Amino acid sequence: MGISPQQFEQLQARIRTGTRRSPRASNAPPAPPTPASARRIVLGIDPSLRGTGWGVIQADRNTAVALGFGTIHCPAVLARSRCLVRIAEALRQAIRTHTPDACAIEGLFFAQNLQTALLMGEARGACLLAAAEFGLEITEIAPRKVKQAIVGFGGAQKAAVAQMVLRMLSLSELPEPDAADALAIALAHARDLFRPALTPRKPL
């Protein structure tokens, strides 16, 4: 039985389709790798004229490690103006070394003593200047919010905060109290960074 030219072309097309092999799954291009969890390097600062604590952590949504921390000691014999210079210079060095991309500083608290409030304000100013010089986004966190985030109780004592920081960062020894507070501030801010904000954050 004869076939028309159109039928012959259709038959050839079927043969070509039938002999064409489907590509093997192993030859398919690999799927793009899943992006790694975003990591942030956060500098926490607990300002004080005579003992400013600082701590730098690297954190993602689930884990955090300490990159460095310490206390900037300024003895009573050192003039206030010299203390501010020492605080700013030490923080600049910490920022150069650990290159944080965010900064959190303890918020102002109620002080009955006006002199204490003034000294705290001066120390905060030196800290803010050092962080702002490097273009860091600076956020203020209230002390009770830090304690709530780390210990679960806004009225927790400093010793309880330090113990939780020791555990959360798997440190080999307990940091000095001011450094522990700074690390707690950094941890609390890191949690906020990986959590949807109910209200827009307002950097200082």
C-alpha positions as CSV (number, residue, x, y, z in Angstrom):
1,M,0.0,0.0,0.0
2,G,1.4,3.4,-1.0
3,I,1.7,6.4,1.3
4,S,1.6,10.0,0.5
5,P,4.6,12.3,0.8
6,Q,2.9,13.9,3.9
7,Q,2.5,10.6,5.6
8,F,6.1,9.7,4.8
9,E,7.3,12.9,6.5
10,Q,5.2,12.1,9.5
11,L,6.7,8.6,9.7
12,Q,10.2,9.9,9.6
13,A,9.4,12.4,12.4
14,R,8.1,9.6,14.6
15,I,11.3,7.6,14.0
16,R,13.5,10.6,14.8
17,T,11.5,11.2,18.0
18,G,11.7,7.5,19.0
19,T,15.4,7.2,18.6
20,R,16.2,10.5,20.5
21,R,17.3,9.5,24.0
22,S,16.1,11.5,27.0
23,P,19.0,13.0,28.9
24,R,20.0,11.1,32.0
25,A,19.4,12.7,35.3
26,S,23.1,12.5,36.1
27,N,23.9,14.7,33.1
28,A,21.5,17.3,34.2
29,P,23.1,20.5,35.5
30,P,23.3,20.5,39.3
31,A,20.8,22.4,41.3
32,P,22.1,25.7,42.6
33,P,23.4,25.3,46.2
34,T,21.2,26.5,49.0
35,P,22.4,29.9,50.2
36,A,24.2,29.7,53.6
37,S,22.4,31.3,56.5
38,A,23.1,35.0,56.6
39,R,25.6,35.9,59.3
40,R,26.0,39.2,61.1
41,I,28.9,40.5,63.1
42,V,27.6,42.6,65.9
43,L,29.4,44.9,68.3
44,G,27.8,45.3,71.7
45,I,28.8,48.1,74.0
46,D,28.1,48.7,77.7
47,P,29.3,52.3,78.3
48,S,30.9,53.5,81.5
49,L,33.5,56.2,82.1
50,R,35.7,53.9,84.3
51,G,34.9,50.5,82.7
52,T,33.4,50.3,79.3
53,G,32.6,46.8,78.2
54,W,32.7,45.7,74.6
55,G,32.0,42.4,72.8
56,V,31.9,41.2,69.2
57,I,29.9,38.2,68.1
58,Q,29.2,36.5,64.8
59,A,25.7,35.2,64.7
60,D,23.2,33.6,62.4
61,R,19.6,32.6,63.1
62,N,20.5,29.7,65.4
63,T,24.1,30.1,66.6
64,A,26.5,32.7,67.9
65,V,30.3,32.7,68.6
66,A,32.4,35.3,70.3
67,L,35.0,36.9,68.2
68,G,36.5,39.2,70.9
69,F,35.5,41.0,74.1
70,G,37.0,43.0,76.9
71,T,36.8,45.9,79.3
72,I,38.3,49.4,78.7
73,H,39.6,50.3,82.2
74,C,40.1,53.9,83.1
75,P,41.5,54.4,86.6
76,A,40.2,57.1,88.8
77,V,43.6,59.0,88.5
78,L,43.0,59.4,84.8
79,A,41.3,62.7,83.8
80,R,37.8,62.4,82.4
81,S,38.9,63.8,79.0
82,R,41.7,61.2,78.8
83,C,39.2,58.4,79.7
84,L,37.0,59.4,76.7
85,V,40.1,59.3,74.4
86,R,41.0,55.8,75.7
87,I,37.5,54.5,75.2
88,A,37.2,55.8,71.7
89,E,40.6,54.6,70.6
90,A,40.0,51.1,72.1
91,L,36.7,50.7,70.3
92,R,38.2,51.9,67.1
93,Q,40.8,49.1,67.4
94,A,38.2,46.5,68.2
95,I,36.2,47.6,65.1
96,R,39.2,47.5,62.8
97,T,40.1,44.0,64.1
98,H,36.7,42.4,64.0
99,T,34.9,44.4,61.3
100,P,31.4,44.4,62.7
101,D,28.5,45.4,60.5
102,A,26.1,46.4,63.3
103,C,26.4,47.9,66.7
104,A,24.2,47.9,69.8
105,I,24.7,50.0,72.8
106,E,22.9,49.9,76.2
107,G,20.2,52.5,76.4
108,L,20.0,55.2,79.0
109,F,18.7,54.2,82.4
110,F,17.2,56.3,85.2
111,A,19.9,57.6,87.5
112,Q,19.1,59.4,90.7
113,N,22.6,60.9,90.8
114,L,22.9,63.7,88.2
115,Q,26.7,63.4,88.2
116,T,26.5,59.7,87.4
117,A,24.1,60.5,84.5
118,L,26.5,63.1,83.1
119,L,29.5,60.7,83.3
120,M,27.5,58.0,81.6
121,G,26.4,60.4,78.8
122,E,30.0,61.4,78.2
123,A,31.1,57.8,77.9
124,R,28.2,57.0,75.6
125,G,29.2,59.9,73.4
126,A,32.7,58.6,73.0
127,C,31.3,55.1,72.1
128,L,28.8,56.5,69.6
129,L,31.5,58.6,68.0
130,A,33.8,55.6,67.5
131,A,31.1,53.4,66.0
132,A,29.7,56.2,63.8
133,E,33.1,56.9,62.4
134,F,33.1,53.5,60.8
135,G,29.6,53.9,59.4
136,L,28.0,51.2,61.7
137,E,24.3,51.1,62.1
138,I,23.9,51.8,65.8
139,T,20.8,50.6,67.8
140,E,20.0,51.4,71.4
141,I,18.7,48.5,73.6
142,A,17.1,49.0,77.1
143,P,18.9,47.1,79.9
144,R,15.6,45.3,80.9
145,K,15.1,44.1,77.3
146,V,18.7,42.7,77.2
147,K,18.1,40.8,80.5
148,Q,14.7,39.5,79.2
149,A,16.3,38.3,76.0
150,I,19.2,36.5,77.6
151,V,17.9,35.3,81.0
152,G,14.1,35.5,80.5
153,F,13.7,38.0,83.3
154,G,14.0,41.8,83.0
155,G,15.2,42.2,86.6
156,A,18.0,39.6,86.4
157,Q,21.2,40.2,88.3
158,K,24.5,40.8,86.4
159,A,25.8,37.4,87.6
160,A,22.9,35.6,86.0
161,V,23.5,37.4,82.7
162,A,27.1,36.5,82.7
163,Q,26.4,32.8,83.3
164,M,23.9,32.7,80.4
165,V,26.4,34.5,78.2
166,L,29.1,31.9,79.2
167,R,26.7,29.1,78.2
168,M,25.3,30.7,75.0
169,L,28.7,31.4,73.6
170,S,30.4,28.3,74.9
171,L,33.2,30.4,76.5
172,S,36.0,28.7,78.5
173,E,35.8,31.2,81.4
174,L,33.5,33.8,82.7
175,P,34.0,37.3,81.2
176,E,34.4,40.4,83.3
177,P,31.0,41.8,84.3
178,D,31.1,44.8,81.9
179,A,32.4,42.6,79.0
180,A,29.6,40.0,79.8
181,D,27.0,42.8,79.7
182,A,28.4,43.9,76.3
183,L,28.2,40.4,74.9
184,A,24.6,40.1,76.2
185,I,23.8,43.3,74.4
186,A,25.2,42.0,71.2
187,L,23.3,38.7,71.6
188,A,20.1,40.4,72.2
189,H,20.5,42.6,69.2
190,A,21.5,39.7,67.0
191,R,18.2,38.0,67.9
192,D,16.3,41.1,66.9
193,L,18.1,41.2,63.5
194,F,16.9,37.7,62.6
195,R,13.4,38.3,63.8
196,P,10.7,40.2,61.8
197,A,10.4,43.6,63.3
198,L,6.9,44.6,64.4
199,T,7.9,48.3,64.2
200,P,10.7,49.8,62.0
201,R,14.0,49.9,63.8
202,K,15.3,53.4,64.4
203,P,19.1,53.5,64.4
204,L,20.7,56.3,66.4
